[in-house]
Amino acid sequence: MSRGEAKRTFTLKNHRDATAGVECRKDEGVIDETPGAYKDIDAVMEAQTSLVDVVHTLKQVVCVKG
């Protein structure tokens, strides 16, 4: 979704809950970076099964936005 739509859709609590366990900023200035603003990676990869073979799955542990 767009940055503006993400800012209108998600609250600071949504962002903090979604980034629990991830080292990142948890303030109003990064609401547009909350994970829910992006496409679900599992759905994206499922749609690409004829093109790719998943060999590893990564877990986010840090996010830097400056």
Buried (B, 14 or more C-beta within 10 A) or exposed (E): BEEEEBBEBBEEEBBEBBBEEEEBBBEEEBBBBBBEBEEEEEEEEEEEEEEEEEEEEEEEEEBEEE
